[in-house]
């Protein structure tokens, strides 16, 4: 007999209000839909060079023992992360991608009656993990598009003004996804100094390895000064391990202990543990990835100048263009050219497309496809 129960009504109010996260369109899906091949995916900020060779080589051993559970503590990977970053392994919490870590943080510190603050145009996973706990989501207005220094960037004063007596968490992405905007050392440090000690700041640095500016802040250096700071990072971007899903948080040992109480013991699989540990030592691959990305950003900046395309300044491995018209139709037309990019209307930016930086040839193909589509 069909159930007469309204299961929607049983969910938390915050969950009922959520829209599922929409990932970038997979290549296989586009092949099925349009029957085309030679598809270029520049939608999900993946590394165009693939994965670290050292990471790929490290997969051989765990492949021989897939019947065994992974190390539930992730001892070797935590030790490698701590050694590379100058931290203690007790400060590290591992996750099934950094999204998993973000959810752990929300589950540990949020509930009904508490609130969390995020910026307008910030990563879509923040509202999902916040509202899923039943906590109140408070959104601070970002800088206006006309703001000369950092259009669409986090406005830290607005974030401060959204904090109330119920606020437990503040989420900040630096650089931010999907806008590519970033915060400098002085302004970010001043923000941390103004926060009440009971308000925990989650600094999402998923793209920090791509940044070449020596004045860009490394929030890890502030962990000892601010025990209410959590820094999250990922192996999905520059390390090229998005398919294995592994990320981590660095924090005070006290906060890490709390997070590890709610973390599932086998949330990072054996292949991911081995590959991530090896990838940390592949400095040559990181150096090459940064060089390709830096050249790619310059290639896109030049193309935008030549074609009078407006873009948001970026230091990540993507660029966001303001097309000055509804972007959904442009996105669909690019799909028919075999190029997948990312429309970001769900972020409140319906006229923008986010485009991952690829190799020089991939960037040029996307630029030519965009010129063709916009001309049509």
Order of alpha helices (4+ residues) and beta strands (2+ residues): alpha-alpha-alpha-beta-alpha-alpha-beta-alpha-beta-alpha-beta-alpha-beta-alpha-beta-beta-beta-alpha-alpha-alpha-beta-beta-alpha-beta-beta-beta-alpha
